[in-house]
Amino acid sequence: MKIWPAVFAVLIAAPLAAQTPRTDTPLPPHIAVNGDALIEVAPDHATVRLGIVRQSNTALGAQEQASSIAQEILKAVEKLGVRPERIQTSRLTLFPVYAPQRPEGRDPPRIAAYNASNVVSVDLDNLSLVGSVIDAGLTAGANQLEGVHFSLKNDLPSREQALRQAAAEARRKADAIADALGVRVVGILEVTEGGVSIYPVRDAAAAMAERTLAAPTPVSPGQIEVRASVVVRYRIEPK
């Protein structure tokens, strides 16, 4: 009686094994190719970041100075026609500055002053205002230009265009290979998107010592690069 469970298990396992489908079916003859594309698009959006750093003997004094200058920057930028909702402050920081210690290093740390910093970010759809915003902010008291970031408000059309060009490039390569081998492309077995990458333009912070207040700081937005890639397996047959 003890051998029945084992015999029964074998009888059940055998039909199940016979019904298990094979998954190692070889693919039909095919060509696998990569398609890559690079397009350049003019940006239609910019973010200007102006930094404020102030030092005072008290924490409150440093914070008040930085906040006061931030308000002056807001007013100056609004006079250029930028709506208030497109201007915001961020990265508020306050930290102590310690006095130098003697070489012996026995003196306890002593706070000599406080540094307060603030960043004003301005979003612009009119790129011709970038230079004017920089000059207005620096004139109002900003002492750091953290940079200008150029981008696209809607990058979907550019992504799709890059993918279409990458797919077309893959087909051209497949046709060329097939022709050289004396076969022809008859269909698609598999398509894999390799990804789409967008490389926005970043304008380095300008040297304030070289700027002039007589004219707006010249800023060239350049071009945004959009890269796409696909991997396609094309089925082939003899000609």
N, CA, C and O of each residue as an XYZ file, in Angstrom:
956
protein
N       0.822     -1.214      0.000
C       0.000      0.000      0.000
C       0.858      1.266      0.000
O       0.378      2.302     -0.461
N       2.069      1.243      0.478
C       2.911      2.429      0.565
C       3.473      2.851     -0.778
O       3.942      3.981     -0.916
N       3.438      1.954     -1.795
C       4.003      2.325     -3.093
C       2.999      3.052     -3.956
O       3.402      3.615     -4.974
N       1.731      3.080     -3.629
C       0.723      3.713     -4.483
C       0.923      5.210     -4.662
O       0.819      5.688     -5.791
N       1.204      5.978     -3.613
C       1.398      7.425     -3.837
C       2.496      7.718     -4.835
O       2.345      8.613     -5.667
N       3.603      6.984     -4.777
C       4.695      7.244     -5.709
C       4.303      6.898     -7.127
O       4.608      7.644     -8.057
N       3.627      5.770     -7.302
C       3.192      5.365     -8.638
C       2.195      6.360     -9.194
O       2.252      6.716    -10.371
N       1.266      6.817     -8.333
C       0.253      7.779     -8.774
C       0.893      9.092     -9.200
O       0.474      9.700    -10.185
N       1.920      9.534     -8.452
C       2.610     10.779     -8.795
C       3.298     10.666    -10.137
O       3.295     11.623    -10.911
N       3.885      9.526    -10.428
C       4.545      9.333    -11.712
C       3.538      9.359    -12.840
O       3.804      9.934    -13.896
N       2.384      8.744    -12.633
C       1.357      8.706    -13.672
C       0.803     10.093    -13.965
O       0.460     10.395    -15.108
N       0.713     10.949    -12.929
C       0.212     12.305    -13.125
C       1.268     13.167    -13.801
O       0.950     13.960    -14.686
N       2.511     13.018    -13.391
C       3.574     13.869    -13.915
C       3.845     13.613    -15.379
O       4.194     14.538    -16.112
N       3.693     12.377    -15.819
C       4.001     12.045    -17.206
C       3.105     12.776    -18.189
O       3.628     13.346    -19.147
N       1.767     12.798    -18.014
C       0.930     13.556    -18.957
C       1.209     15.051    -18.906
O       1.179     15.723    -19.937
N       1.484     15.586    -17.693
C       1.762     17.017    -17.601
C       3.024     17.374    -18.360
O       3.073     18.402    -19.035
N       4.044     16.537    -18.258
C       5.281     16.803    -18.981
C       5.059     16.741    -20.475
O       5.667     17.498    -21.232
N       4.191     15.843    -20.899
C       3.929     15.722    -22.330
C       3.191     16.930    -22.867
O       3.313     17.258    -24.047
N       2.396     17.622    -21.980
C       1.614     18.764    -22.424
C       2.388     20.079    -22.348
O       1.918     21.087    -22.875
N       3.570     20.100    -21.703
C       4.332     21.341    -21.558
C       4.861     21.792    -22.908
O       5.608     21.050    -23.546
N       4.493     22.997    -23.370
C       4.945     23.447    -24.696
C       6.431     23.765    -24.688
O       6.981     24.182    -23.669
N       7.058     23.571    -25.800
C       8.467     23.906    -25.967
C       8.597     25.404    -26.246
O       7.853     25.972    -27.045
N       9.550     26.018    -25.575
C       9.740     27.466    -25.718
C      11.022     27.812    -26.463
O      11.349     28.989    -26.614
N      11.742     26.816    -26.924
C      13.009     27.082    -27.598
C      12.870     27.037    -29.111
O      13.809     26.669    -29.817
N      11.682     27.416    -29.614
C      11.474     27.432    -31.059
C      12.376     28.481    -31.691
O      12.323     29.648    -31.302
N      13.195     28.095    -32.647
C      14.107     29.075    -33.250
C      13.345     30.117    -34.055
O      12.298     29.829    -34.635
N      13.881     31.325    -34.083
C      13.282     32.393    -34.879
C      13.520     32.129    -36.361
O      14.520     31.514    -36.731
N      12.617     32.585    -37.196
C      12.849     32.456    -38.637
C      14.038     33.314    -39.057
O      14.493     34.147    -38.273
N      14.548     33.134    -40.260
C      15.680     33.950    -40.716
C      15.365     35.442    -40.588
O      14.296     35.898    -40.993
N      16.297     36.183    -40.028
C      16.030     37.600    -39.790
C      17.334     38.390    -39.740
O      18.425     37.823    -39.672
N      17.194     39.695    -39.776
C      18.299     40.639    -39.619
C      17.971     41.548    -38.435
O      16.875     42.103    -38.367
N      18.906     41.703    -37.509
C      18.729     42.605    -36.363
C      19.607     43.838    -36.567
O      20.818     43.721    -36.753
N      19.000     44.999    -36.533
C      19.737     46.242    -36.769
C      19.365     47.278    -35.718
O      18.295     47.222    -35.111
N      20.281     48.229    -35.519
C      20.033     49.388    -34.660
C      19.745     50.603    -35.533
O      20.356     50.787    -36.586
N      18.822     51.416    -35.085
C      18.546     52.683    -35.754
C      18.728     53.830    -34.785
O      18.146     53.823    -33.700
N      19.523     54.809    -35.158
C      19.792     55.955    -34.286
C      19.434     57.252    -35.004
O      19.517     57.347    -36.229
N      19.038     58.238    -34.222
C      18.689     59.538    -34.802
C      19.067     60.642    -33.832
O      19.003     60.473    -32.615
N      19.459     61.767    -34.391
C      19.769     62.967    -33.615
C      19.143     64.158    -34.317
O      19.429     64.423    -35.485
N      18.286     64.876    -33.600
C      17.704     66.092    -34.150
C      18.024     67.244    -33.203
O      18.209     67.046    -32.002
N      18.085     68.436    -33.757
C      18.339     69.639    -32.974
C      17.127     70.549    -33.049
O      16.590     70.805    -34.126
N      16.707     71.031    -31.895
C      15.494     71.842    -31.795
C      15.823     73.126    -31.043
O      16.564     73.111    -30.060
N      15.270     74.222    -31.511
C      15.463     75.495    -30.811
C      14.629     75.510    -29.532
O      13.446     75.175    -29.580
N      15.199     75.884    -28.401
C      14.430     75.937    -27.158
C      13.384     77.041    -27.201
O      13.541     78.036    -27.909
N      12.317     76.851    -26.437
C      11.271     77.872    -26.348
C      10.965     78.240    -24.898
O       9.943     78.864    -24.612
N      11.855     77.853    -23.987
C      11.655     78.159    -22.571
C      13.021     78.316    -21.913
O      13.983     77.637    -22.270
N      13.083     79.221    -20.949
C      14.342     79.445    -20.229
C      14.050     79.707    -18.759
O      13.026     80.294    -18.409
N      14.961     79.266    -17.910
C      14.894     79.551    -16.481
C      16.189     80.232    -16.063
O      17.275     79.669    -16.202
N      16.062     81.441    -15.555
C      17.216     82.209    -15.073
C      17.262     82.091    -13.555
O      16.256     82.309    -12.880
N      18.428     81.747    -13.021
C      18.580     81.588    -11.574
C      19.596     82.607    -11.061
O      20.771     82.579    -11.428
N      19.114     83.507    -10.205
C      19.936     84.573     -9.630
C      20.135     84.309     -8.142
O      19.172     84.086     -7.408
N      21.391     84.335     -7.703
C      21.694     84.043     -6.310
C      21.978     85.289     -5.493
O      22.495     86.285     -5.999
N      21.628     85.209     -4.218
C      21.852     86.307     -3.272
C      22.572     85.729     -2.060
O      22.107     84.753     -1.471
N      23.680     86.310     -1.689
C      24.408     85.909     -0.482
C      24.733     87.176      0.304
O      25.346     88.107     -0.218
N      24.311     87.195      1.567
C      24.587     88.346      2.427
C      25.085     87.870      3.788
O      24.698     86.808      4.275
N      25.956     88.689      4.390
C      26.539     88.354      5.689
C      26.251     89.471      6.678
O      26.289     90.653      6.336
N      25.960     89.070      7.925
C      25.680     90.046      8.982
C      26.139     89.474     10.317
O      26.414     88.281     10.442
N      26.217     90.360     11.316
C      26.632     89.914     12.648
C      25.573     89.059     13.323
O      25.884     88.285     14.229
N      24.329     89.194     12.892
C      23.242     88.414     13.483
C      22.544     87.600     12.399
O      22.550     87.963     11.223
N      21.945     86.495     12.824
C      21.220     85.650     11.876
C      20.038     86.399     11.279
O      19.768     86.306     10.082
N      19.330     87.151     12.139
C      18.178     87.902     11.650
C      18.605     88.970     10.651
O      17.933     89.189      9.644
N      19.717     89.628     10.930
C      20.186     90.668     10.021
C      20.548     90.114      8.657
O      20.213     90.716      7.637
N      21.230     88.972      8.620
C      21.597     88.362      7.338
C      20.358     87.937      6.564
O      20.267     88.135      5.352
N      19.399     87.347      7.285
C      18.176     86.897      6.617
C      17.375     88.075      6.075
O      16.842     88.009      4.967
N      17.289     89.140      6.843
C      16.534     90.311      6.394
C      17.182     90.948      5.165
O      16.479     91.381      4.252
N      18.510     91.009      5.134
C      19.186     91.583      3.972
C      18.920     90.756      2.716
O      18.610     91.303      1.658
N      19.043     89.433      2.842
C      18.811     88.571      1.680
C      17.365     88.667      1.211
O      17.104     88.716      0.009
N      16.426     88.695      2.151
C      15.008     88.789      1.783
C      14.694     90.126      1.132
O      13.917     90.188      0.179
N      15.297     91.200      1.643
C      15.052     92.523      1.074
C      15.546     92.598     -0.369
O      14.866     93.153     -1.232
N      16.716     92.045     -0.629
C      17.246     92.068     -1.995
C      16.395     91.198     -2.913
O      16.175     91.545     -4.074
N      15.915     90.066     -2.394
C      15.042     89.211     -3.206
C      13.795     89.970     -3.635
O      13.349     89.836     -4.775
N      13.227     90.767     -2.732
C      12.049     91.560     -3.086
C      12.387     92.606     -4.144
O      11.581     92.864     -5.039
N      13.564     93.207     -4.051
C      13.970     94.186     -5.064
C      14.138     93.523     -6.428
O      13.807     94.115     -7.455
N      14.650     92.298     -6.436
C      14.796     91.568     -7.706
C      13.425     91.261     -8.296
O      13.217     91.400     -9.502
N      12.496     90.843     -7.448
C      11.138     90.554     -7.927
C      10.528     91.785     -8.594
O       9.937     91.689     -9.670
N      10.674     92.937     -7.949
C      10.114     94.169     -8.514
C      10.783     94.521     -9.842
O      10.112     94.915    -10.797
N      12.108     94.376     -9.897
C      12.836     94.738    -11.119
C      12.446     93.836    -12.284
O      12.316     94.301    -13.417
N      12.262     92.552    -12.008
C      11.898     91.610    -13.080
C      10.457     91.832    -13.524
O      10.151     91.728    -14.712
N       9.578     92.135    -12.585
C       8.181     92.397    -12.949
C       8.070     93.616    -13.861
O       7.192     93.663    -14.723
N       8.950     94.600    -13.680
C       8.923     95.788    -14.540
C       9.240     95.447    -15.997
O       8.924     96.223    -16.899
N       9.858     94.298    -16.228
C      10.161     93.864    -17.594
C       8.969     93.175    -18.254
O       9.040     92.776    -19.417
N       7.872     93.039    -17.503
C       6.680     92.407    -18.053
C       6.519     90.952    -17.673
O       5.628     90.278    -18.191
N       7.359     90.448    -16.781
C       7.253     89.058    -16.341
C       6.189     88.970    -15.252
O       6.218     89.739    -14.292
N       5.257     88.041    -15.395
C       4.176     87.907    -14.420
C       4.714     87.385    -13.088
O       5.657     86.594    -13.075
N       4.130     87.815    -11.974
C       4.631     87.401    -10.653
C       4.658     85.890    -10.463
O       5.551     85.370     -9.794
N       3.687     85.173    -11.044
C       3.654     83.720    -10.852
C       4.794     82.998    -11.568
O       5.017     81.810    -11.333
N       5.514     83.704    -12.436
C       6.658     83.094    -13.126
C       7.971     83.338    -12.377
O       9.047     82.955    -12.837
N       7.858     83.984    -11.210
C       9.044     84.287    -10.402
C       8.882     83.619     -9.041
O       7.828     83.736     -8.415
N       9.901     82.931     -8.588
C       9.814     82.293     -7.279
C      11.179     82.275     -6.598
O      12.224     82.322     -7.248
N      11.136     82.205     -5.275
C      12.363     82.098     -4.488
C      12.508     80.662     -4.002
O      11.517     79.981     -3.733
N      13.740     80.215     -3.893
C      13.990     78.839     -3.472
C      15.351     78.755     -2.802
O      16.142     79.698     -2.839
N      15.603     77.616     -2.196
C      16.881     77.301     -1.555
C      17.304     78.376     -0.564
O      18.387     78.951     -0.674
N      16.450     78.634      0.387
C      16.783     79.577      1.452
C      17.707     78.886      2.454
O      17.365     77.826      2.978
N      18.854     79.465      2.723
C      19.792     78.873      3.675
C      20.324     79.947      4.615
O      20.421     81.123      4.265
N      20.667     79.497      5.830
C      21.253     80.380      6.844
C      22.241     79.545      7.649
O      21.869     78.512      8.206
N      23.492     79.982      7.716
C      24.483     79.197      8.448
C      25.501     80.131      9.095
O      25.743     81.231      8.599
N      26.097     79.691     10.205
C      27.066     80.536     10.920
C      28.436     80.515     10.252
O      28.810     79.549      9.587
N      29.168     81.597     10.445
C      30.556     81.699      9.996
C      31.420     81.780     11.253
O      31.276     82.703     12.055
N      32.313     80.813     11.418
C      33.119     80.744     12.639
C      34.425     81.518     12.477
O      35.029     81.540     11.404
N      34.839     82.146     13.565
C      36.092     82.902     13.570
C      37.268     81.943     13.501
O      37.185     80.825     14.009
N      38.368     82.367     12.876
C      39.555     81.499     12.819
C      40.063     81.183     14.223
O      40.051     82.036     15.110
N      40.511     79.934     14.407
C      41.057     79.534     15.701
C      42.574     79.719     15.723
O      43.232     79.738     14.682
N      43.099     79.852     16.917
C      44.543     79.954     17.073
C      45.199     78.618     16.715
O      44.546     77.575     16.734
N      46.498     78.658     16.388
C      47.175     77.404     16.013
C      47.061     76.316     17.067
O      47.003     75.133     16.733
N      47.027     76.712     18.361
C      46.923     75.692     19.402
C      45.592     74.959     19.329
O      45.499     73.789     19.702
N      44.565     75.645     18.851
C      43.265     75.021     18.702
C      42.546     74.758     20.002
O      41.693     73.873     20.066
N      42.871     75.512     21.048
C      42.252     75.279     22.348
C      41.029     76.157     22.577
O      40.232     75.891     23.477
N      40.879     77.183     21.783
C      39.734     78.073     21.970
C      38.465     77.384     21.487
O      38.488     76.684     20.475
N      37.372     77.570     22.192
C      36.106     77.003     21.708
C      35.660     77.719     20.434
O      35.977     78.894     20.249
N      34.936     77.035     19.560
C      34.454     77.680     18.326
C      33.623     78.920     18.651
O      32.780     78.902     19.548
N      33.874     79.988     17.910
C      33.148     81.240     18.138
C      32.534     81.710     16.821
O      33.213     81.801     15.798
N      31.242     82.003     16.870
C      30.540     82.483     15.678
C      30.876     83.949     15.460
O      30.653     84.787     16.334
N      31.417     84.249     14.278
C      31.791     85.628     13.964
C      30.713     86.351     13.175
O      30.588     87.572     13.269
N      29.938     85.614     12.404
C      28.898     86.234     11.578
C      27.952     85.144     11.087
O      28.115     83.963     11.394
N      26.963     85.577     10.317
C      26.000     84.643      9.726
C      25.864     84.949      8.236
O      25.834     86.107      7.820
N      25.782     83.890      7.456
C      25.552     84.019      6.020
C      24.139     83.559      5.684
O      23.709     82.488      6.110
N      23.433     84.363      4.929
C      22.105     83.992      4.435
C      22.142     84.014      2.914
O      22.707     84.927      2.311
N      21.543     83.011      2.303
C      21.519     82.953      0.839
C      20.114     82.646      0.354
O      19.297     82.063      1.067
N      19.864     83.050     -0.862
C      18.544     82.895     -1.469
C      18.746     82.782     -2.973
O      19.725     83.299     -3.511
N      17.839     82.120     -3.644
C      17.890     81.997     -5.101
C      16.545     82.423     -5.667
O      15.498     81.951     -5.225
N      16.579     83.311     -6.640
C      15.369     83.744     -7.339
C      15.382     83.109     -8.727
O      16.316     83.309     -9.503
N      14.331     82.339     -9.032
C      14.207     81.677    -10.333
C      13.137     82.384    -11.153
O      12.052     82.687    -10.657
N      13.462     82.639    -12.410
C      12.541     83.332    -13.312
C      12.311     82.450    -14.538
O      13.257     82.112    -15.250
N      11.052     82.077    -14.782
C      10.687     81.272    -15.950
C      10.264     82.193    -17.086
O       9.429     83.079    -16.901
N      10.842     81.980    -18.255
C      10.586     82.852    -19.402
C      10.200     82.035    -20.627
O      10.848     81.042    -20.957
N       9.132     82.470    -21.297
C       8.793     81.934    -22.614
C       9.339     82.839    -23.717
O       9.542     82.397    -24.848
N       9.573     84.094    -23.384
C      10.174     85.044    -24.317
C      11.684     85.058    -24.078
O      12.165     85.712    -23.153
N      12.425     84.335    -24.915
C      13.859     84.190    -24.685
C      14.621     85.491    -24.894
O      15.759     85.616    -24.442
N      14.017     86.458    -25.568
C      14.704     87.737    -25.768
C      14.853     88.510    -24.459
O      15.612     89.477    -24.400
N      14.139     88.098    -23.409
C      14.220     88.785    -22.121
C      15.306     88.228    -21.214
O      15.552     88.784    -20.144
N      15.959     87.150    -21.612
C      16.928     86.505    -20.722
C      18.024     87.479    -20.293
O      18.300     87.607    -19.100
N      18.647     88.162    -21.245
C      19.711     89.098    -20.907
C      19.231     90.236    -20.035
O      19.933     90.654    -19.114
N      18.035     90.744    -20.318
C      17.488     91.853    -19.520
C      17.195     91.414    -18.095
O      17.416     92.176    -17.154
N      16.696     90.187    -17.925
C      16.415     89.675    -16.578
C      17.715     89.531    -15.787
O      17.762     89.863    -14.603
N      18.753     89.043    -16.431
C      20.045     88.913    -15.750
C      20.542     90.274    -15.277
O      20.940     90.430    -14.123
N      20.517     91.254    -16.169
C      21.005     92.584    -15.805
C      20.151     93.223    -14.716
O      20.676     93.858    -13.802
N      18.824     93.053    -14.818
C      17.938     93.634    -13.807
C      18.193     93.012    -12.444
O      18.212     93.712    -11.432
N      18.390     91.692    -12.415
C      18.641     91.021    -11.145
C      19.957     91.430    -10.522
O      20.026     91.671     -9.317
N      21.000     91.511    -11.326
C      22.305     91.910    -10.795
C      22.297     93.358    -10.323
O      22.912     93.692     -9.311
N      21.598     94.215    -11.060
C      21.503     95.620    -10.656
C      20.730     95.767     -9.352
O      21.026     96.650     -8.548
N      19.732     94.894     -9.140
C      18.911     94.969     -7.930
C      19.612     94.399     -6.706
O      19.110     94.539     -5.591
N      20.766     93.757     -6.893
C      21.503     93.281     -5.727
C      21.934     91.834     -5.751
O      22.654     91.404     -4.850
N      21.524     91.061     -6.745
C      22.006     89.680     -6.828
C      23.514     89.693     -7.044
O      24.023     90.468     -7.853
N      24.223     88.840     -6.325
C      25.678     88.795     -6.485
C      26.166     87.438     -6.981
O      27.364     87.155     -6.946
N      25.250     86.607     -7.438
C      25.608     85.334     -8.058
C      24.664     85.058     -9.223
O      23.450     85.222     -9.104
N      25.231     84.641    -10.343
C      24.425     84.182    -11.472
C      24.615     82.681    -11.562
O      25.657     82.210    -12.017
N      23.611     81.925    -11.130
C      23.751     80.475    -11.035
C      23.559     79.777    -12.367
O      23.809     78.576    -12.475
N      23.120     80.504    -13.381
C      23.035     79.906    -14.705
C      21.700     80.132    -15.371
O      20.748     80.625    -14.766
N      21.656     79.754    -16.642
C      20.444     79.844    -17.453
C      20.188     78.464    -18.041
O      21.066     77.873    -18.669
N      18.997     77.966    -17.835
C      18.628     76.630    -18.312
C      17.607     76.775    -19.434
O      16.507     77.282    -19.218
N      17.976     76.328    -20.634
C      17.073     76.370    -21.787
C      16.437     74.998    -21.984
O      17.094     73.971    -21.817
N      15.150     74.988    -22.342
C      14.439     73.719    -22.492
C      13.263     73.889    -23.448
O      13.082     74.940    -24.064
N      12.467     72.820    -23.553
C      11.257     72.822    -24.372
C      10.041     72.745    -23.468
O      10.012     71.951    -22.528
N       9.042     73.562    -23.744
C       7.810     73.491    -22.965
C       7.102     72.161    -23.187
O       6.549     71.586    -22.250
N       7.115     71.672    -24.420
C       6.513     70.382    -24.763
C       7.498     69.628    -25.649
O       7.682     69.978    -26.815
N       8.126     68.601    -25.101
C       9.140     67.873    -25.870
C       8.593     66.647    -26.589
O       9.347     65.955    -27.273
N       7.279     66.356    -26.448
C       6.715     65.154    -27.067
C       6.865     65.141    -28.586
O       7.292     64.122    -29.128
N       6.532     66.232    -29.312
C       6.713     66.192    -30.771
C       8.154     65.906    -31.182
O       8.383     65.180    -32.150
N       9.113     66.453    -30.477
C      10.518     66.213    -30.811
C      10.909     64.769    -30.528
O      11.667     64.168    -31.289
N      10.395     64.214    -29.438
C      10.662     62.805    -29.138
C      10.113     61.902    -30.240
O      10.792     60.982    -30.696
N       8.886     62.172    -30.659
C       8.271     61.347    -31.694
C       9.013     61.480    -33.018
O       9.197     60.491    -33.727
N       9.434     62.683    -33.351
C      10.181     62.883    -34.593
C      11.494     62.106    -34.568
O      11.867     61.485    -35.563
N      12.190     62.139    -33.446
C      13.450     61.405    -33.337
C      13.225     59.901    -33.458
O      14.023     59.207    -34.088
N      12.153     59.392    -32.865
C      11.852     57.964    -32.969
C      11.522     57.574    -34.404
O      11.948     56.519    -34.874
N      10.760     58.424    -35.106
C      10.446     58.122    -36.506
C      11.719     58.063    -37.346
O      11.874     57.178    -38.187
N      12.616     58.998    -37.116
C      13.857     59.001    -37.887
C      14.731     57.795    -37.538
O      15.393     57.233    -38.410
N      14.732     57.400    -36.267
C      15.508     56.224    -35.874
C      14.945     54.959    -36.517
O      15.700     54.098    -36.969
N      13.611     54.850    -36.557
C      12.987     53.687    -37.192
C      13.280     53.655    -38.686
O      13.540     52.592    -39.249
N      13.238     54.823    -39.329
C      13.543     54.887    -40.762
C      14.997     54.510    -41.024
O      15.297     53.843    -42.015
N      15.895     54.931    -40.146
C      17.305     54.572    -40.292
C      17.501     53.067    -40.147
O      18.297     52.468    -40.870
N      16.774     52.458    -39.210
C      16.866     51.005    -39.043
C      16.418     50.287    -40.310
O      17.049     49.316    -40.727
N      15.342     50.752    -40.921
C      14.866     50.103    -42.143
C      15.870     50.270    -43.284
O      16.105     49.331    -44.044
N      16.458     51.452    -43.406
C      17.456     51.653    -44.464
C      18.646     50.711    -44.291
O      19.144     50.140    -45.261
N      19.087     50.559    -43.064
C      20.209     49.659    -42.812
C      19.837     48.213    -43.115
O      20.632     47.469    -43.689
N      18.618     47.813    -42.725
C      18.180     46.439    -42.986
C      18.090     46.169    -44.483
O      18.506     45.108    -44.949
N      17.546     47.125    -45.239
C      17.443     46.949    -46.696
C      18.829     46.843    -47.332
O      19.037     46.038    -48.240
N      19.769     47.650    -46.858
C      21.119     47.604    -47.419
C      21.786     46.261    -47.141
O      22.423     45.683    -48.021
N      21.636     45.772    -45.916
C      22.234     44.481    -45.570
C      21.573     43.357    -46.360
O      22.248     42.476    -46.892
N      20.238     43.402    -46.428
C      19.516     42.355    -47.154
C      19.912     42.332    -48.623
O      20.099     41.259    -49.196
N      20.041     43.490    -49.232
C      20.416     43.553    -50.643
C      21.814     42.977    -50.864
O      22.061     42.283    -51.851
N      22.717     43.271    -49.943
C      24.074     42.740    -50.075
C      24.110     41.225    -49.922
O      24.980     40.566    -50.491
N      23.174     40.668    -49.160
C      23.138     39.224    -48.931
C      22.255     38.488    -49.924
O      22.157     37.262    -49.871
N      21.614     39.211    -50.821
C      20.764     38.570    -51.804
C      19.427     38.112    -51.264
O      18.834     37.168    -51.786
N      18.946     38.772    -50.219
C      17.632     38.455    -49.657
C      16.810     39.735    -49.618
O      17.276     40.801    -50.020
N      15.583     39.615    -49.131
C      14.723     40.790    -49.035
C      13.995     40.792    -47.702
O      13.714     39.743    -47.122
N      13.699     41.992    -47.233
C      12.951     42.155    -45.982
C      11.472     41.959    -46.266
O      10.920     42.578    -47.176
N      10.825     41.088    -45.476
C       9.409     40.785    -45.713
C       8.525     41.096    -44.507
O       7.303     40.985    -44.608
N       9.093     41.472    -43.400
C       8.264     41.766    -42.233
C       9.103     42.089    -41.014
O      10.333     42.054    -41.055
N       8.420     42.401    -39.938
C       9.067     42.757    -38.674
C       8.731     41.695    -37.637
O       7.564     41.356    -37.435
N       9.754     41.177    -36.989
C       9.553     40.210    -35.916
C       9.479     40.874    -34.549
O       8.703     40.456    -33.691
N      10.282     41.901    -34.350
C      10.353     42.517    -33.021
C      10.927     43.922    -33.122
O      11.833     44.182    -33.914
N      10.391     44.818    -32.313
C      10.902     46.193    -32.227
C      11.097     46.536    -30.755
O      10.209     46.314    -29.932
N      12.252     47.072    -30.439
C      12.547     47.499    -29.074
C      13.026     48.943    -29.096
O      13.961     49.292    -29.816
N      12.372     49.770    -28.300
C      12.811     51.165    -28.204
C      14.031     51.248    -27.305
O      14.006     50.796    -26.161
N      15.090     51.827    -27.830
C      16.310     51.965    -27.043
C      16.301     53.154    -26.109
O      17.178     53.288    -25.255
N      15.308     54.022    -26.267
C      15.209     55.186    -25.393
C      15.363     56.490    -26.148
O      15.924     56.535    -27.242
N      14.853     57.547    -25.540
C      14.971     58.897    -26.089
C      15.607     59.777    -25.022
O      15.150     59.809    -23.880
N      16.652     60.482    -25.396
C      17.360     61.359    -24.460
C      17.325     62.788    -24.969
O      17.510     63.045    -26.159
N      17.085     63.710    -24.053
C      17.064     65.133    -24.391
C      18.180     65.822    -23.624
O      18.278     65.710    -22.402
N      19.014     66.531    -24.356
C      20.143     67.233    -23.759
C      19.884     68.733    -23.849
O      20.167     69.353    -24.874
N      19.342     69.322    -22.772
C      19.047     70.759    -22.813
C      20.312     71.586    -22.825
O      21.380     71.138    -22.406
N      20.167     72.802    -23.315
C      21.292     73.735    -23.367
C      21.448     74.383    -22.002
O      20.473     74.845    -21.409
N      22.661     74.415    -21.514
C      22.933     75.094    -20.245
C      23.966     76.186    -20.501
O      25.076     75.922    -20.962
N      23.574     77.405    -20.193
C      24.475     78.541    -20.389
C      25.265     78.749    -19.106
O      24.680     78.940    -18.039
N      26.563     78.716    -19.201
C      27.398     78.905    -18.014
C      27.181     80.294    -17.435
O      26.850     81.237    -18.154
N      27.370     80.406    -16.125
C      27.199     81.698    -15.453
C      28.186     82.706    -16.018
O      29.378     82.426    -16.142
N      27.680     83.872    -16.355
C      28.534     84.907    -16.951
C      29.387     85.556    -15.871
O      28.994     85.623    -14.707
N      30.536     86.023    -16.268
C      31.415     86.736    -15.335
C      30.868     88.146    -15.152
O      30.820     88.934    -16.097
N      30.453     88.457    -13.916
C      29.820     89.746    -13.680
C      30.790     90.901    -13.894
O      30.379     92.013    -14.225
N      32.069     90.634    -13.705
C      33.036     91.722    -13.860
C      33.127     92.198    -15.297
O      33.566     93.321    -15.546
N      32.719     91.361    -16.257
C      32.853     91.710    -17.662
C      31.566     92.259    -18.258
O      31.542     92.682    -19.414
N      30.509     92.252    -17.480
C      29.239     92.696    -18.038
C      29.189     94.223    -18.048
O      29.918     94.874    -17.300
N      28.331     94.794    -18.892
C      28.114     96.234    -18.924
C      26.642     96.498    -18.702
O      25.788     95.724    -19.134
N      26.351     97.589    -18.032
C      24.965     97.938    -17.769
C      24.358     98.737    -18.909
O      23.163     99.031    -18.884
N      25.151     99.093    -19.901
C      24.635     99.913    -20.990
C      23.705     99.133    -21.894
O      22.811     99.711    -22.511
N      23.903     97.827    -21.981
C      23.079     97.006    -22.865
C      22.826     95.674    -22.185
O      23.613     95.255    -21.338
N      21.722     94.991    -22.548
C      21.437     93.690    -21.943
C      22.557     92.696    -22.218
O      23.182     92.717    -23.278
N      22.795     91.829    -21.245
C      23.794     90.783    -21.414
C      23.400     89.880    -22.571
O      22.300     89.327    -22.555
N      24.266     89.705    -23.589
C      23.901     88.845    -24.714
C      23.908     87.380    -24.296
O      24.880     86.900    -23.711
N      22.826     86.673    -24.596
C      22.714     85.256    -24.264
C      22.243     84.513    -25.500
O      21.194     84.840    -26.055
N      23.002     83.519    -25.941
C      22.635     82.711    -27.104
C      22.086     81.376    -26.624
O      22.810     80.628    -25.968
N      20.829     81.050    -26.927
C      20.232     79.819    -26.407
C      20.786     78.549    -27.027
O      20.740     77.497    -26.391
N      21.311     78.607    -28.253
C      21.813     77.393    -28.885
C      20.691     76.447    -29.275
O      19.549     76.867    -29.461
N      21.020     75.170    -29.397
C      20.064     74.156    -29.826
C      19.996     73.029    -28.796
O      20.985     72.710    -28.135
N      18.815     72.436    -28.674
C      18.616     71.280    -27.810
C      18.754     70.018    -28.652
O      18.171     69.927    -29.733
N      19.516     69.049    -28.168
C      19.710     67.790    -28.876
C      18.738     66.736    -28.353
O      18.598     66.536    -27.147
N      18.074     66.071    -29.288
C      17.164     64.975    -28.956
C      17.681     63.729    -29.671
O      17.761     63.700    -30.899
N      18.029     62.706    -28.905
C      18.566     61.465    -29.464
C      17.599     60.317    -29.202
O      17.003     60.221    -28.129
N      17.452     59.444    -30.206
C      16.573     58.281    -30.078
C      17.237     57.082    -30.727
O      18.044     57.226    -31.645
N      16.891     55.897    -30.243
C      17.426     54.666    -30.819
C      16.380     53.564    -30.745
O      15.567     53.528    -29.821
N      16.407     52.669    -31.723
C      15.519     51.511    -31.756
C      16.325     50.296    -32.214
O      17.337     50.429    -32.902
N      15.863     49.122    -31.825
C      16.423     47.854    -32.293
C      15.293     47.090    -32.967
O      14.250     46.854    -32.357
N      15.496     46.702    -34.226
C      14.444     46.045    -35.003
C      14.979     44.732    -35.566
O      16.087     44.671    -36.099
N      14.163     43.681    -35.436
C      14.456     42.390    -36.081
C      13.525     42.251    -37.287
O      12.305     42.172    -37.142
N      14.117     42.223    -38.463
C      13.349     42.103    -39.705
C      13.417     40.662    -40.220
O      14.484     40.051    -40.277
N      12.275     40.155    -40.582
C      12.231     38.816    -41.195
C      12.684     38.926    -42.648
O      12.331     39.881    -43.340
N      13.461     37.953    -43.107
C      13.986     37.985    -44.474
C      13.655     36.686    -45.204
O      13.449     35.636    -44.595
N      13.611     36.797    -46.513
C      13.395     35.646    -47.392
C      14.276     35.805    -48.623
O      14.694     36.916    -48.948
N      14.562     34.702    -49.309
C      15.324     34.823    -50.555
C      14.560     35.646    -51.584
O      13.329     35.647    -51.600
N      15.294     36.342    -52.439
C      14.648     37.130    -53.488
C      14.035     36.212    -54.533
O      13.443     36.689    -55.502
